[in-house]
Amino acid sequence: MGTEIQNMNEMENMKQSKKILTAAFKCISSKGYANVSLRNIADEAGVVLSQLNYYYKNKEGLFIEVVKMLKKQYISEIENVLMKGESEKERIAFLIEYFQKVMRKDSELFRILFDLTSMSLWSAPLKELLNSLVNNITALIEKYVFNSFQSREKSKSYSTATLSRIIFGALFGTSAQAILANGDKDVIDSLSAIEMLLN
């Protein structure tokens, strides 16, 4: 009986924690980290402020957990996209298409990522998380796009890791421009030009 009650309490804690993380993601992606208070997040989640402190201690602790959740989702989505293609060109085309789709329909994902980039300049834990996210994504690009014999033959001058970083940098930078241009269709469409880097 005691174990059953303990399991129920753990399930309720996980549910509350997830609810808070979802609310934090929503608030931060729509208003930005600097403009969101713990009170805003508690109100959005429908919980009392003390619960945020109980689960996450402070705003940075909560933001770190939001970023961990985002990182897991982002890496999983990118790997699924890259796995769809049969060739390196198809894989990069699917990756570009993914970035374009996110920019058109779910730009909150990028807004919070760019906010994280800014915050990571002043926070060692956030910097470590962002660096890990970039390393994971570039490793996926390297694995699925540049580790074929054909790619290695064409680009002997540069390592596949370097080329993967260039691709991700182009995607990330162009996505930032699209957000700054309020989702301008031409800027989003310009992501397609990244395919030229493989020719």
Buried (B, 14 or more C-beta within 10 A) or exposed (E): EEEEEEEEEEEEEEEBBEBBBBBBBBBBBBBBBEEBEBEBBBBBBEBEEEBBBBBBEEBBBBBBBBBBBBBEEBBEEBBEBBEBBEEBBEBBBBBBBBBBEBBEEEBBBBBBBBBBBEBBEEBEEBBEBBEBBBBBBBBBBBBBBBEBEEBEEBBEEEEBBBBBBBBBEBBBEBBBEBBEEEEBEEBBEBBBEBBEEBE
